Each structure stands twice: as structure tokens, then as C-alpha cells.
Amino acid sequence: MCGIAGRILQGYGAVGNDLVELMDAQAHRGADSTGFAIYSELCETGYKLRLIGFSRPHLDSDLDDFAHILRTHGADYLAEPVIDDSPDRHYSVRLLISEPTDLSHWIQDADLISDRIEVQSLGKSLEIIKDVGDAQMVADKHGVRELAGTHGLGHARLATESSVLPTASHPFWARPFPDVAIVHNGQITDYYSWRKRLQQQGYRFMTENDSELIAVWVSDQMNKGLSREEALSKSISAIDGVFTFMISDNHGIGFAKDRFAMNPLVTVEDGGELAAATEEQAVRRVVRDECHVVNYDGPSLTQTWAVGPHTVAA
């Protein structure tokens, strides 16, 4: 029942606002939590991080310990942390950091305190903003409408199996691969067997959400030499379940749909731009002119869409 969305702009623009509109139009599909993956200007050096902490009274000590781990890996803050000012017990942090000596080893050590503060996304461009509540609530709390960029994903979640927590919300980052995010509508039936196999390769999962697994699975396939298109096609035969997922990186967005074709996706593609959603009425929130709507309603479908060059931030 979840709702998903993707947006690509021809240039740098109000992608955050468009994603909020796409998800607000699908709030009836799930208001347990809502999230957004935004691709903004590329960092020339270092990475952008988004964190979620679980106890606001311990925020200072959590960030001190997080910074200590970062410095033991040869990195540091490039700017002061930006922290949300809500009264909620959990809190969100935006960081800019310099490059750790070994990114994977640093993530492993940072995850040792993930019961207190957890990395939600890491990338040169990617920032994942997610929280409990519907699209309007999350957008207002985190200023999502004001976030500019080239492309991104959105998700409205109706929780069926895993917890209703900010960290269990979509989108998921493909830990530890920079700039890869996923949104997913469906259910993976061989989740635990694939999770065990990926864990044996050294991957770590922070939730029991099957969407997190798909993100890592696709990234692992690409890390082993497959193209994005090949990895998406392989997912249809390799992963059991009913699913439609969209996966994104700095270069664009791709999607895959299982052989049973139970979960819809519609798109409008025009002049290098893309609006995609579970429901057509959501797409028409951001594309108001007369347009051709593509309904990906068949089985075993994949597609990819590219973005233009990014702006590089000094």
C-alpha cells in the first residue's frame, strides 16, 4: 500500500517542493512515515551526512563521540552541525565532513554507536530526510520544500512488518555505498536468505526492512561489475517477492518491477525531466500541462533515467 515517487529536473531547481507534492498526493497510501532523498550540488571534497539520534537530552555527548570516531579515521567536520529544533525526543543532524582514510572502516566504527546516533545517508550529493508522519508534517519539520537539487525520491509508508521509527522509514541508503538510495513498494519473500548471504560478505543492516536489503543487493551487483541496467534486470529473477522499487544515485534513477506486476508505477517524461509515482493523480500535481502518461503495468519491467551534469560546491 506504500506510495513511491521519483523526480528529475532538467536543471537545478525546486526538487524538494516537487517531491513533497508527489508524496502529499499519496499520503492516503501510508502516513506512518514519509521520507525524501534529495540530490543537491556535489561536494568537491568530503561528504554530506544525515544522522538521526534517539535521545535529545544526550545530543551533545552523542555528537562528541561521533566526532571522536570520525577523527580517529583522519576526518573532521567541515562546518558546524545543523540540528533540527523540534521538541521531539529524537533529533536530526546535517553534517559536512572531510574524507575518512577508509570510508567502509569508518562506517563500521560509527555504527558501533548506532543505538544512540545513526548515519542515515552519506554522499557527495545525496541527503536523506525522513521521519514519522505524513508528507506535510515531515516537510514542515525539516524544511524539505526549500531544498533545491537535480533529482530525488520520495516515499509514504504504511508499516506492515518492521517498526514505525524514523530510522525504519524510507528512503534507505545503500550502506556503505555513497549516494545510493532506494524507495520500494512491495514485499520480499526471501529476505532472510539474502540478508544472511550479504552479511557473510561483510554488509551490515540497520533495520529488518526488506527495502534496505534491495538497495545493498543492487549496489553489490554493480560493485561486482554489472551496469545499473543489468543489476535491475537481474533483480527480477534473483529476488523473490512482489515489488516495484526505484533506486537512485548521482547519475539518475532506475526502477524494477517483479514478474507478478502487482504494484503500479506511472511516469511523465518530457524534455529531459521525469515525474514518477505510484498513482497518476500524484504525477499530475507537478506536471499540470497536457502530457503523455506512461503506465508501467506489465511484468518484469525495468527502466533508467539519467540526469544532466551536477553543480560542484567548493
C-alpha positions as CSV (number, residue, x, y, z in Angstrom):
1,M,0.0,0.0,0.0
2,C,3.0,2.3,0.2
3,G,3.4,5.2,-2.2
4,I,6.7,5.9,-4.1
5,A,7.9,8.8,-6.3
6,G,10.8,10.0,-8.3
7,R,11.6,13.4,-9.8
8,I,14.3,14.5,-12.3
9,L,14.6,18.2,-13.3
10,Q,16.2,19.4,-16.4
11,G,18.4,21.7,-14.3
12,Y,19.0,22.7,-10.7
13,G,15.7,23.6,-9.1
14,A,12.9,23.1,-6.5
15,V,13.1,19.3,-6.4
16,G,12.2,19.2,-2.7
17,N,9.0,21.1,-3.3
18,D,8.0,18.7,-6.1
19,L,8.7,15.6,-4.1
20,V,6.6,17.0,-1.2
21,E,3.7,17.5,-3.7
22,L,4.2,14.0,-5.1
23,M,4.1,12.4,-1.6
24,D,1.3,14.7,-0.2
25,A,-0.9,13.4,-3.1
26,Q,-0.2,9.9,-2.0
27,A,-0.5,10.4,1.8
28,H,-3.5,8.1,1.9
29,R,-1.2,5.2,0.9
30,G,0.7,5.5,4.2
31,A,1.1,8.2,6.8
32,D,3.2,6.2,9.4
33,S,6.3,7.9,8.0
34,T,7.5,9.9,5.0
35,G,10.9,10.4,3.5
36,F,12.8,12.1,0.8
37,A,16.2,11.5,-1.0
38,I,17.5,14.8,-2.4
39,Y,20.4,15.1,-4.7
40,S,21.8,18.7,-4.5
41,E,25.1,20.3,-5.6
42,L,28.1,17.9,-5.4
43,C,30.7,18.4,-2.7
44,E,34.2,19.0,-4.3
45,T,35.7,17.5,-1.1
46,G,34.3,15.4,1.7
47,Y,30.7,14.2,2.1
48,K,27.3,15.2,3.2
49,L,25.8,13.2,6.1
50,R,22.4,13.0,7.6
51,L,22.1,11.4,11.1
52,I,19.2,10.6,13.4
53,G,19.8,10.5,17.2
54,F,17.4,8.9,19.6
55,S,17.7,11.0,22.8
56,R,17.8,14.8,22.5
57,P,19.0,15.2,26.2
58,H,22.2,13.3,25.2
59,L,22.7,15.2,21.9
60,D,26.0,16.9,22.9
61,S,27.6,13.7,24.2
62,D,26.4,11.7,21.1
63,L,27.9,14.2,18.7
64,D,31.1,14.3,20.8
65,D,31.5,10.6,20.5
66,F,30.6,10.6,16.8
67,A,33.2,13.3,16.2
68,H,35.8,11.3,18.1
69,I,35.3,8.3,15.9
70,L,35.4,10.5,12.8
71,R,38.8,12.0,13.9
72,T,40.3,8.5,14.6
73,H,39.7,7.9,10.9
74,G,41.5,11.0,9.7
75,A,38.4,13.2,9.1
76,D,36.6,16.0,10.8
77,Y,33.7,18.4,10.5
78,L,33.9,20.9,7.7
79,A,31.1,23.0,9.2
80,E,29.1,23.2,12.4
81,P,26.4,20.5,12.7
82,V,22.9,21.7,11.8
83,I,20.3,20.2,14.2
84,D,16.5,20.3,14.0
85,D,14.8,22.4,16.7
86,S,11.7,20.3,17.2
87,P,10.5,19.2,20.7
88,D,10.7,15.5,19.7
89,R,12.9,13.2,21.7
90,H,14.7,12.0,18.5
91,Y,16.7,14.6,16.5
92,S,18.1,15.0,13.0
93,V,21.6,16.3,12.2
94,R,23.1,17.5,8.9
95,L,26.9,17.3,8.7
96,L,29.7,18.1,6.2
97,I,32.8,16.1,6.8
98,S,36.2,15.7,5.2
99,E,37.2,12.3,3.7
100,P,37.9,9.5,6.1
101,T,41.0,7.5,5.4
102,D,38.9,4.4,4.7
103,L,35.2,5.0,4.3
104,S,34.0,1.5,4.9
105,H,36.0,1.0,8.1
106,W,34.8,4.4,9.4
107,I,31.2,3.5,8.8
108,Q,31.7,0.2,10.7
109,D,33.1,2.1,13.7
110,A,30.4,4.8,13.5
111,D,27.8,2.0,13.6
112,L,29.1,0.9,16.9
113,I,27.1,3.8,18.5
114,S,24.1,3.4,16.2
115,D,21.9,2.7,19.2
116,R,22.4,6.4,20.1
117,I,23.0,8.1,16.8
118,E,22.8,6.5,13.3
119,V,24.0,7.6,9.9
120,Q,21.0,7.7,7.5
121,S,22.8,8.8,4.4
122,L,26.3,9.6,3.1
123,G,27.2,11.1,-0.3
124,K,28.8,13.8,-2.4
125,S,25.2,14.9,-3.3
126,L,22.7,12.7,-1.5
127,E,20.8,13.7,1.6
128,I,18.0,11.5,3.1
129,I,15.4,13.3,5.2
130,K,12.8,11.0,6.8
131,D,10.6,11.0,9.9
132,V,7.4,9.7,11.3
133,G,4.2,11.4,10.0
134,D,2.8,12.4,6.6
135,A,4.4,14.5,3.9
136,Q,3.3,17.8,5.2
137,M,4.4,17.1,8.7
138,V,7.9,15.9,7.7
139,A,8.3,18.7,5.1
140,D,7.4,21.4,7.6
141,K,9.7,20.0,10.3
142,H,12.7,19.6,8.1
143,G,12.3,22.3,5.5
144,V,12.1,19.9,2.6
145,R,10.2,22.3,0.3
146,E,13.2,24.7,0.4
147,L,15.7,22.0,-0.6
148,A,17.0,22.5,-4.2
149,G,18.6,19.9,-6.4
150,T,18.5,18.0,-9.6
151,H,16.6,14.8,-8.7
152,G,15.3,12.7,-5.9
153,L,13.0,10.1,-4.5
154,G,10.0,10.1,-2.1
155,H,8.1,7.5,0.0
156,A,5.0,7.3,2.0
157,R,5.0,4.3,4.3
158,L,2.2,2.1,5.7
159,A,4.1,-0.1,8.1
160,T,3.3,-3.8,7.7
161,E,6.1,-5.7,9.4
162,S,9.0,-3.6,10.7
163,S,8.9,-0.8,13.3
164,V,7.4,2.7,12.9
165,L,10.5,4.6,13.7
166,P,12.3,7.5,11.8
167,T,15.2,5.1,11.1
168,A,12.9,2.4,9.8
169,S,11.4,4.8,7.3
170,H,12.2,5.1,3.6
171,P,14.3,6.0,1.6
172,F,17.1,3.8,2.6
173,W,20.8,4.4,2.0
174,A,22.7,1.5,0.5
175,R,25.2,1.2,3.3
176,P,28.2,1.7,2.7
177,F,27.9,2.9,-0.9
178,P,27.9,6.7,-1.2
179,D,25.0,8.4,-2.9
180,V,22.7,5.4,-3.4
181,A,19.1,5.5,-2.1
182,I,16.0,3.4,-2.6
183,V,12.2,3.5,-2.2
184,H,10.1,0.4,-2.5
185,N,6.5,-0.7,-2.6
186,G,6.0,-4.4,-2.0
187,Q,7.4,-7.3,0.0
188,I,10.5,-9.5,-0.5
189,T,9.8,-13.2,0.5
190,D,13.4,-14.4,0.5
191,Y,14.6,-11.5,2.7
192,Y,16.3,-13.5,5.4
193,S,18.2,-15.8,3.0
194,W,19.5,-12.8,1.0
195,R,20.3,-10.9,4.2
196,K,22.4,-13.8,5.5
197,R,24.3,-14.1,2.2
198,L,25.1,-10.4,2.1
199,Q,26.1,-10.3,5.8
200,Q,28.5,-13.1,5.1
201,Q,30.1,-10.7,2.5
202,G,30.5,-8.1,5.3
203,Y,27.5,-5.9,4.7
204,R,25.6,-4.5,7.7
205,F,21.9,-3.9,8.0
206,M,20.5,-1.4,10.5
207,T,16.8,-2.5,10.2
208,E,14.7,-5.5,9.3
209,N,13.2,-3.7,6.4
210,D,13.4,-5.5,3.1
211,S,13.9,-2.3,1.2
212,E,17.3,-1.7,2.8
213,L,18.3,-5.1,1.5
214,I,17.4,-4.4,-2.1
215,A,19.5,-1.2,-2.0
216,V,22.5,-3.1,-0.8
217,W,21.9,-6.0,-3.2
218,V,21.7,-3.8,-6.3
219,S,24.8,-1.8,-5.2
220,D,26.7,-5.0,-4.5
221,Q,25.9,-6.3,-8.0
222,M,27.1,-3.1,-9.5
223,N,30.3,-3.2,-7.4
224,K,30.9,-6.6,-8.9
225,G,30.8,-5.2,-12.4
226,L,27.2,-5.1,-13.6
227,S,25.8,-1.9,-15.0
228,R,22.8,-0.4,-13.3
229,E,20.5,-1.7,-16.1
230,E,22.0,-5.2,-15.8
231,A,21.6,-5.2,-12.0
232,L,18.0,-4.1,-12.2
233,S,17.2,-6.8,-14.7
234,K,18.9,-9.4,-12.6
235,S,16.9,-8.4,-9.5
236,I,13.7,-9.6,-11.2
237,S,14.9,-13.2,-11.4
238,A,17.1,-13.3,-8.4
239,I,14.8,-11.8,-5.7
240,D,11.5,-13.4,-4.8
241,G,8.5,-11.3,-4.0
242,V,6.1,-8.7,-5.3
243,F,7.9,-5.3,-5.7
244,T,8.3,-2.1,-7.5
245,F,11.4,-0.2,-6.4
246,M,13.2,2.9,-7.6
247,I,16.9,3.3,-6.9
248,S,18.9,6.5,-7.4
249,D,22.5,7.7,-7.5
250,N,24.3,10.8,-8.7
251,H,23.7,9.8,-12.3
252,G,19.9,9.2,-12.3
253,I,17.1,7.0,-11.3
254,G,16.2,3.4,-12.2
255,F,13.3,1.1,-11.4
256,A,12.4,-2.6,-11.5
257,K,9.1,-4.4,-11.3
258,D,8.6,-8.0,-10.4
259,R,7.2,-10.7,-12.7
260,F,3.8,-10.6,-11.0
261,A,3.2,-6.9,-11.8
262,M,1.1,-6.1,-8.7
263,N,2.5,-2.7,-7.7
264,P,2.0,0.1,-10.2
265,L,4.2,2.9,-11.5
266,V,3.3,5.7,-13.8
267,T,5.6,8.4,-15.3
268,V,5.6,11.5,-17.4
269,E,8.9,12.0,-19.3
270,D,9.3,15.3,-21.1
271,G,12.3,17.3,-22.2
272,G,14.8,15.5,-20.0
273,E,12.5,15.7,-17.0
274,L,10.8,12.9,-15.1
275,A,7.9,12.7,-12.7
276,A,7.1,9.2,-11.4
277,A,4.7,7.9,-8.8
278,T,2.5,5.0,-7.8
279,E,-0.6,7.0,-8.8
280,E,-1.2,9.1,-11.9
281,Q,-3.0,11.8,-9.8
282,A,0.2,12.4,-7.9
283,V,2.2,12.9,-11.1
284,R,-0.3,15.5,-12.3
285,R,0.4,17.5,-9.1
286,V,3.7,18.5,-10.6
287,V,3.0,18.2,-14.3
288,R,-0.1,20.3,-15.0
289,D,0.2,20.8,-18.7
290,E,-1.2,18.3,-21.2
291,C,1.2,15.3,-21.2
292,H,1.6,11.7,-22.2
293,V,1.4,9.4,-19.1
294,V,3.3,6.1,-19.3
295,N,1.8,3.3,-17.3
296,Y,4.4,0.6,-16.4
297,D,1.7,-2.0,-15.7
298,G,3.4,-5.1,-17.3
299,P,5.5,-7.8,-15.6
300,S,9.3,-7.9,-15.3
301,L,9.9,-4.3,-16.3
302,T,13.0,-2.1,-15.8
303,Q,13.9,1.4,-16.9
304,T,16.6,4.0,-16.2
305,W,16.6,7.8,-16.5
306,A,19.7,10.0,-16.5
307,V,20.3,13.5,-15.1
308,G,22.5,16.2,-16.6
309,P,25.8,17.4,-15.1
310,H,25.7,18.5,-11.4
311,T,26.9,21.7,-10.0
312,V,30.1,21.3,-7.8
313,A,30.2,23.0,-4.5
314,A,33.6,24.4,-3.4
